[in-house]
Amino acid sequence: MADIDIQNLCKYYRVHQKEPGLAGSIRSFVARRYKDVKAVDDVSFTIARGEVVGFLGPNGAGKTTTLKVLSGLLFPTAGEARVLGFLPHKRGTDFLRQITLVMGQKQQLLWDLPAIETFLVNQAIYEIPATAYRQTLAELNELLDLGPLLKKQVRKLSLGERMKCELAAALLHRPRVLFLDEPTIGLDVTMQTKMRQFIAEYNRRHGATIVLTSHYMADVTALCKRVIIIDHGRLLYDGNLETLAQRLAPYKIVSIVARAPLTRDQLLRYGDVQEVDTFRAQMRVPRGHSSEVIARLLQEIAVDDVTVEEPPIEDIISEIFLAGGVSS
């Protein structure tokens, strides 16, 4: 059985529409107007145990709403969602003991107390035996270097330090399913890398199923082989990230640094020239011919350096949003 199974999931909101000004307020008082907003609209997918899946989409796409339904915070309008065989909206104790939801823009730590106090509260809530609590805390300390932070007031922690403690607090009961909603938001590059390493190691050690939303594509490329993309509540793509890149970007990016000045006309025979800046140039080259093109470049142009890269995943995702999906 899949750890997560969603079939035709819908979540709609009825939103009051108010016109501006006093007259609009009076009309709203007499006869209110409403609009149905489809936050999640007929979405279906399954996630197997141990998968790390990137759940992507622009702001307002329905990502957080879906995670809230899966964690039992919202009741679905239609369709069905099951996590570990449970119906999340029933919020049964056995279900809640096995999942966690971490939101980068929300906090569970007690602001005026040291982080260790929240840990002890969570130990009591989840009824974690003392021995298991000490073992888990020691493991999290090893992975996240929590020692210097646990006895500091949360308000005195930096954002990166606080996010480490937030993750630790959410994982004390060793959940089987992790819903991570923008866990690296606002962090510097170094701290983002440490968070990715921690998430990957936690998945490796415990076989946890992880659903990750992030606007940082580096998070997704570092952690996820599979991505699910939604926009306006609709599923646009569900599949392998590498396959997506090959389908939507049948080219590679070739960058060169030459010993003599370059011109656009000189480079057109090698590929689609994107940029030329005196000694530097960047081209799009058909994926299947990149080796051949590079060999010709090295023979015909005095080159000091050449690099071959995949196109930025941000560009590929943007193409999906603009096209409204991925054609089969």
C-alpha positions in Angstrom: 0.0 0.0 0.0 1.2 3.5 -0.8 2.0 5.7 2.1 0.0 8.6 0.5 -3.0 7.9 -1.8 -5.0 10.9 -3.2 -7.9 10.2 -5.5 -9.9 13.1 -7.2 -9.1 15.4 -4.2 -10.9 18.8 -4.2 -10.9 21.6 -1.8 -13.1 24.6 -2.5 -13.6 27.8 -0.5 -16.6 30.2 -0.7 -15.1 33.7 -0.5 -17.1 36.8 0.2 -16.7 39.5 -2.5 -17.0 43.0 -1.2 -17.1 46.2 -3.3 -15.0 49.1 -2.1 -16.4 52.2 -0.3 -19.4 52.9 1.9 -21.9 52.0 -0.8 -20.1 48.7 -1.3 -20.3 48.0 2.4 -24.0 48.7 2.5 -24.7 46.5 -0.5 -22.6 43.8 1.1 -24.6 44.0 4.3 -27.9 43.7 2.3 -27.0 41.1 -0.3 -23.6 39.4 0.0 -21.8 38.1 -3.1 -19.6 35.0 -3.0 -17.1 33.4 -5.3 -16.0 29.8 -5.2 -12.2 29.4 -5.2 -10.9 26.0 -6.3 -7.7 25.7 -4.2 -7.3 22.0 -5.1 -9.3 20.7 -8.1 -9.5 17.0 -8.9 -5.9 16.0 -8.0 -4.9 12.4 -7.9 -1.5 10.8 -7.1 0.2 8.1 -4.9 3.5 8.2 -3.1 5.3 5.0 -2.0 7.0 4.5 1.3 10.5 6.1 1.4 10.0 8.4 -1.6 11.1 12.0 -1.5 8.8 14.0 -3.8 9.0 17.6 -4.8 5.5 19.3 -4.7 5.9 22.3 -6.9 3.8 25.2 -8.1 3.6 29.1 -8.0 2.1 31.0 -5.1 -1.6 30.1 -4.8 -1.2 26.9 -6.7 -2.7 24.8 -3.9 0.4 23.2 -2.5 -0.1 24.2 1.2 -3.8 23.5 1.0 -3.0 20.0 -0.2 -0.5 19.4 2.6 -3.0 20.7 5.2 -5.6 18.2 3.9 -3.0 15.4 4.0 -2.1 16.3 7.6 -5.7 16.5 8.7 -5.9 20.3 9.2 -8.5 20.7 6.5 -11.5 18.6 5.4 -11.7 17.9 1.7 -14.6 19.2 -0.3 -14.7 16.0 -2.5 -12.5 13.0 -3.3 -10.4 11.1 -0.8 -7.0 11.3 0.7 -5.4 8.5 2.7 -2.1 8.7 4.5 -0.7 5.4 5.9 -4.1 4.0 5.4 -5.8 6.6 7.6 -8.3 9.3 6.6 -6.4 12.4 7.8 -9.4 14.6 8.6 -10.4 12.2 11.3 -7.2 13.1 13.1 -6.9 9.8 14.9 -4.2 9.4 17.5 -2.5 6.5 15.7 -2.4 8.7 12.5 -1.0 11.8 14.3 1.8 9.8 15.9 3.2 8.9 12.5 3.2 12.2 10.6 4.6 15.7 10.9 4.0 19.0 9.2 6.8 21.7 9.1 6.0 25.1 7.7 8.9 27.4 7.2 6.7 30.5 7.8 5.1 29.1 11.0 6.6 28.1 14.2 5.8 25.7 17.0 8.6 26.6 19.4 7.7 28.6 22.5 9.1 32.1 21.7 10.1 33.1 25.2 11.5 29.7 26.4 14.5 27.7 25.4 13.9 25.2 22.6 14.5 22.3 24.9 11.2 23.2 26.7 9.2 22.7 23.6 11.0 19.4 23.1 9.8 18.3 26.5 6.3 19.4 25.8 6.3 17.4 22.6 7.7 14.4 24.5 4.7 14.6 26.8 2.2 15.1 23.9 3.4 12.1 21.9 4.1 10.1 25.1 7.6 9.3 24.0 9.4 7.0 26.5 12.4 8.6 28.2 14.9 6.2 26.7 13.5 6.7 23.1 13.4 10.5 23.6 17.1 10.6 24.7 18.2 8.4 21.8 16.3 10.5 19.2 17.5 13.8 20.7 21.1 12.5 20.6 20.7 11.5 16.9 19.1 14.8 16.0 21.9 16.6 17.9 24.5 14.6 15.9 22.8 15.6 12.6 21.9 19.2 13.3 24.5 20.2 15.9 21.8 21.3 18.4 23.9 21.3 21.6 24.7 25.1 21.8 21.1 26.0 20.9 18.9 24.0 23.2 19.1 26.2 26.3 18.9 29.6 24.4 15.6 31.5 24.3 14.0 30.9 20.9 13.7 34.7 20.4 17.6 34.9 20.6 18.2 32.3 17.9 19.0 33.2 14.3 16.6 32.1 11.6 18.8 29.2 10.6 19.2 28.1 14.3 15.5 28.3 14.8 14.7 26.2 11.8 17.1 23.5 13.0 15.2 23.4 16.3 11.8 23.5 14.5 12.8 20.4 12.5 14.1 18.6 15.6 10.9 19.4 17.5 8.8 18.0 14.7 10.9 14.8 14.4 11.2 13.8 18.1 8.4 11.2 17.7 10.2 9.8 14.6 7.3 10.2 12.1 7.0 8.0 9.1 5.7 10.7 6.8 7.1 14.3 6.7 5.2 17.2 5.0 7.8 20.0 4.6 6.4 23.3 3.4 9.2 25.7 2.5 11.6 24.4 5.2 14.5 26.4 3.9 12.7 29.7 3.2 14.8 32.8 4.2 17.9 30.8 5.0 21.3 31.6 3.6 23.0 29.3 1.1 25.1 27.6 3.6 22.2 26.8 6.0 20.1 25.7 3.0 22.7 23.1 2.1 22.9 21.9 5.7 19.1 21.5 5.8 19.1 19.5 2.5 21.8 17.2 3.9 19.9 16.6 7.0 16.6 15.8 5.2 18.4 13.4 2.9 20.2 11.7 5.8 16.9 11.4 7.8 15.3 9.8 4.8 18.2 7.4 4.4 18.3 6.3 8.0 14.6 5.9 8.7 13.0 5.3 5.2 10.7 8.2 5.9 8.3 9.4 3.1 8.8 13.1 2.4 6.7 15.6 0.5 8.7 18.8 0.0 7.4 22.2 -1.3 10.0 24.8 -2.1 10.6 27.8 -4.3 14.3 27.0 -4.2 14.9 24.7 -7.1 18.3 23.6 -5.5 16.2 22.0 -2.8 14.3 20.0 -5.3 17.2 18.9 -7.5 19.3 17.9 -4.5 16.6 15.8 -2.8 13.9 14.7 -5.3 13.9 12.3 -8.2 10.2 12.7 -8.7 8.2 16.0 -8.9 4.5 16.7 -8.8 3.6 20.1 -10.3 0.2 21.9 -9.8 -1.1 25.3 -10.8 -4.5 26.8 -10.0 -5.3 23.6 -8.1 -4.8 21.4 -11.1 -2.2 18.7 -11.6 0.1 19.6 -14.5 2.9 16.9 -14.2 3.8 13.9 -12.1 7.0 12.1 -12.9 10.7 11.9 -13.0 12.6 15.2 -12.8 15.3 14.2 -15.2 12.8 12.9 -17.7 11.0 16.2 -17.5 14.1 18.1 -18.3 14.8 15.9 -21.3 11.3 16.3 -22.7 10.9 20.0 -22.3 14.5 21.0 -22.8 16.0 18.8 -25.5 19.2 20.8 -25.4 22.2 21.5 -23.1 23.9 24.7 -22.2 27.4 25.0 -23.6 29.6 27.9 -22.2 33.0 28.7 -23.6 35.8 31.1 -22.8 38.0 31.8 -25.9 41.4 33.3 -26.3 40.3 35.7 -29.0 37.1 37.9 -29.2 34.0 36.0 -30.3 31.1 37.1 -32.6 27.5 35.9 -32.8 27.8 35.1 -36.5 30.9 33.0 -35.8 29.0 30.8 -33.3 25.7 30.3 -35.1 26.8 27.1 -36.8 27.4 25.4 -33.4 24.0 26.1 -31.8 21.4 28.6 -30.7 23.5 31.5 -29.4 22.1 32.9 -26.1 24.8 35.3 -25.1 28.2 36.7 -26.4 30.4 38.9 -24.3 33.8 39.4 -26.0 35.7 36.3 -24.9 32.7 34.5 -23.4 29.7 32.9 -25.0 26.8 30.7 -24.1 24.8 28.5 -26.5 22.0 26.0 -26.6 23.1 22.8 -28.3 20.8 19.8 -29.2 21.1 17.2 -26.4 22.1 14.4 -28.7 24.8 16.4 -30.5 26.6 18.1 -27.6 29.7 15.9 -27.7 30.1 16.4 -31.5 29.6 20.2 -31.2 32.2 20.5 -28.4 34.7 18.5 -30.5 34.2 20.9 -33.4 34.5 23.9 -31.1 37.8 22.7 -29.7 39.2 22.1 -33.2 38.0 25.3 -34.8 38.2 27.9 -32.0 41.1 28.6 -29.5 39.2 27.8 -26.3 40.6 28.2 -22.8 37.5 26.7 -21.0 34.3 24.9 -21.9 31.4 23.7 -19.7 28.3 21.7 -20.4 25.3 22.0 -18.2 21.7 21.1 -18.0 19.2 24.0 -18.4 18.1 25.6 -15.2 15.2 23.7 -13.7 13.5 27.0 -13.0 13.2 27.6 -16.7 11.7 24.2 -17.3 9.1 24.7 -14.6 8.2 28.1 -16.0 7.6 26.6 -19.4 5.1 24.1 -17.8 3.2 27.0 -16.1 3.1 28.9 -19.4 1.9 25.9 -21.4 -0.6 24.8 -18.7 0.8 21.3 -18.5 3.1 18.8 -20.2 1.9 17.2 -23.4 2.1 13.4 -23.7 
